[in-house]
Amino acid sequence: MSAIQVGVIDTGDYVLHRPTGEKWVVACVEGEYLSWMGWPEGMAKLADCELLEKATEESRLKLLYELSDNMTNDHRSRFARHIIDTHLKPKEPT
């Protein structure tokens, strides 16, 4: 995974979902859609969202590892595990 790209929405960023006026923390971005943190899980069109604040690389990685440790098998956890397995080093056992 590359370093933070300004203006590109990614895991950990804060966005405004314009149709609802809600502010979300981004769990993952897949193609034309993003998923937010929290419940219920869901997806929204990326085009409907406005970037409010970029996550730091440190906070983005922390969130990816937290999502990957989640015992659920929702798409957000699977996404995080995929990113870690294919682009990052797996977290050392504690």
Residue frames as qw, qx, qy, qz and C-alpha x, y, z in Angstrom:
[[0.000, 0.890, 0.457, 0.000, 0.00, 0.00, 0.00],
 [0.429, 0.480, -0.021, 0.764, 1.32, 3.44, -0.82],
 [0.193, -0.184, -0.411, 0.872, 1.73, 6.47, 1.38],
 [0.189, 0.679, 0.535, -0.466, -1.18, 8.82, 1.99],
 [0.261, 0.306, 0.508, 0.762, -2.50, 10.42, -1.18],
 [0.105, 0.317, 0.285, -0.899, -4.01, 13.86, -0.65],
 [0.493, 0.237, -0.170, -0.820, -7.60, 14.04, -1.88],
 [0.564, 0.035, -0.778, -0.274, -8.02, 10.27, -2.18],
 [0.686, -0.424, 0.219, -0.549, -10.46, 8.81, 0.34],
 [0.563, 0.222, -0.787, 0.124, -9.11, 5.80, 2.24],
 [0.680, -0.436, -0.576, 0.123, -9.46, 3.84, 5.48],
 [0.485, -0.398, -0.386, 0.676, -9.55, 6.04, 8.57],
 [0.082, 0.198, 0.167, 0.962, -10.48, 9.26, 6.77],
 [0.173, 0.507, 0.591, -0.603, -13.40, 11.38, 7.93],
 [0.046, 0.214, 0.613, 0.759, -16.02, 12.10, 5.27],
 [0.405, 0.280, 0.320, -0.810, -19.31, 13.90, 4.95],
 [0.225, 0.328, 0.876, 0.275, -22.06, 11.85, 3.30],
 [0.097, 0.008, -0.136, -0.986, -23.81, 14.68, 1.47],
 [0.420, -0.348, -0.636, -0.545, -27.24, 13.00, 1.00],
 [0.600, -0.563, -0.566, 0.051, -27.69, 12.42, 4.76],
 [0.098, -0.866, 0.196, -0.449, -25.41, 15.08, 6.24],
 [0.871, -0.484, 0.068, 0.055, -23.75, 12.40, 8.38],
 [0.137, 0.785, -0.601, 0.066, -20.03, 12.40, 9.16],
 [0.996, -0.074, -0.009, -0.046, -18.37, 9.00, 8.98],
 [0.299, -0.632, 0.686, 0.201, -15.02, 7.35, 9.58],
 [0.733, 0.427, -0.405, -0.343, -14.18, 5.29, 6.50],
 [0.819, -0.287, 0.495, -0.039, -13.65, 1.56, 7.08],
 [0.543, -0.078, 0.674, 0.494, -12.78, 0.70, 3.49],
 [0.437, 0.627, -0.146, -0.629, -13.03, 1.84, -0.10],
 [0.524, 0.036, 0.809, 0.266, -13.73, -0.66, -2.84],
 [0.287, 0.428, 0.638, 0.572, -14.15, 0.66, -6.36],
 [0.083, -0.502, -0.256, -0.822, -16.93, 3.25, -6.49],
 [0.631, -0.640, -0.319, -0.302, -18.13, 2.58, -2.91],
 [0.141, 0.417, -0.660, 0.609, -17.00, 3.13, 0.64],
 [0.644, -0.490, -0.586, -0.039, -18.07, 1.52, 3.90],
 [0.176, -0.729, 0.267, -0.606, -18.22, 3.35, 7.19],
 [0.223, 0.103, -0.842, 0.481, -17.28, 2.30, 10.70],
 [0.391, -0.004, 0.460, -0.797, -20.06, 1.44, 13.09],
 [0.123, 0.280, 0.951, 0.038, -23.36, -0.31, 12.89],
 [0.902, 0.190, 0.387, 0.002, -25.25, -1.09, 10.84],
 [0.415, -0.286, 0.562, 0.656, -22.60, -1.83, 8.27],
 [0.550, 0.729, 0.384, -0.139, -23.30, -0.52, 4.82],
 [0.518, 0.024, 0.392, 0.760, -21.94, 1.03, 1.68],
 [0.219, 0.856, 0.221, -0.413, -22.35, 4.40, 0.03],
 [0.667, 0.645, 0.135, 0.347, -21.33, 5.82, -3.31],
 [0.598, -0.232, -0.027, 0.767, -17.91, 7.39, -3.10],
 [0.172, 0.413, 0.319, 0.836, -19.18, 10.22, -5.30],
 [0.389, -0.764, -0.385, -0.342, -21.71, 11.14, -2.58],
 [0.697, -0.603, -0.175, 0.345, -18.95, 11.69, -0.01],
 [0.237, 0.886, -0.179, 0.355, -16.70, 14.66, 0.64],
 [0.719, -0.004, -0.434, 0.544, -13.32, 14.29, 2.32],
 [0.332, -0.919, -0.084, -0.194, -13.25, 16.26, 5.57],
 [0.321, -0.791, 0.518, -0.060, -10.01, 15.05, 7.16],
 [0.720, 0.383, -0.578, 0.016, -7.26, 12.67, 6.03],
 [0.879, -0.473, 0.036, 0.044, -6.15, 9.98, 8.44],
 [0.094, -0.767, 0.627, 0.095, -2.48, 9.87, 9.31],
 [0.615, 0.310, -0.716, -0.117, -0.63, 6.82, 8.05],
 [0.055, 0.171, -0.855, 0.487, -0.30, 5.68, 11.68],
 [0.510, 0.120, 0.480, -0.704, -4.03, 5.97, 12.41],
 [0.734, 0.323, -0.326, -0.500, -4.95, 4.29, 9.11],
 [0.477, 0.275, -0.831, 0.076, -2.71, 1.32, 9.87],
 [0.165, -0.079, 0.761, -0.622, -4.01, 1.09, 13.43],
 [0.664, 0.204, 0.200, -0.691, -7.60, 0.95, 12.16],
 [0.691, 0.334, -0.564, -0.305, -6.75, -1.69, 9.54],
 [0.287, 0.198, -0.891, 0.291, -5.19, -3.92, 12.22],
 [0.362, 0.044, 0.597, -0.715, -8.17, -3.36, 14.55],
 [0.736, 0.272, -0.097, -0.612, -10.58, -4.29, 11.78],
 [0.599, 0.323, -0.723, -0.114, -8.55, -7.38, 10.89],
 [0.064, 0.139, -0.866, 0.476, -8.68, -8.53, 14.53],
 [0.605, -0.008, 0.173, -0.777, -12.47, -8.27, 14.55],
 [0.336, -0.046, 0.939, -0.064, -13.98, -11.71, 15.01],
 [0.636, 0.541, 0.345, -0.429, -16.87, -10.97, 12.66],
 [0.518, 0.037, 0.663, 0.539, -16.63, -11.92, 9.03],
 [0.357, 0.840, 0.302, -0.276, -18.16, -8.82, 7.53],
 [0.689, 0.621, 0.111, 0.357, -16.73, -7.24, 4.38],
 [0.047, -0.942, 0.249, -0.221, -14.85, -4.56, 6.34],
 [0.669, -0.548, 0.501, 0.030, -12.88, -7.16, 8.30],
 [0.857, 0.238, 0.382, 0.250, -12.21, -9.22, 5.18],
 [0.414, 0.870, -0.020, 0.266, -11.00, -6.07, 3.39],
 [0.280, -0.863, 0.403, -0.123, -8.59, -5.22, 6.23],
 [0.800, -0.278, 0.517, 0.124, -7.21, -8.76, 6.34],
 [0.767, 0.524, 0.258, 0.265, -6.73, -8.71, 2.56],
 [0.200, 0.933, -0.180, 0.239, -4.86, -5.38, 2.66],
 [0.491, -0.711, 0.500, -0.058, -2.62, -6.59, 5.50],
 [0.859, -0.041, 0.492, 0.135, -1.96, -9.96, 3.86],
 [0.713, 0.539, 0.294, 0.337, -1.15, -8.52, 0.43],
 [0.292, 0.828, -0.026, 0.478, 0.38, -5.11, 1.17],
 [0.274, -0.780, 0.369, -0.424, 1.55, -4.96, 4.79],
 [0.313, 0.236, -0.873, 0.289, 3.36, -7.04, 7.34],
 [0.644, -0.510, -0.532, -0.204, 1.07, -9.06, 9.60],
 [0.350, -0.761, 0.293, -0.461, 1.06, -7.85, 13.20],
 [0.346, 0.275, -0.843, 0.307, 3.39, -9.77, 15.51],
 [0.642, -0.504, -0.564, -0.123, 1.56, -11.89, 18.12],
 [0.140, -0.668, 0.367, -0.632, 1.53, -10.37, 21.60]]
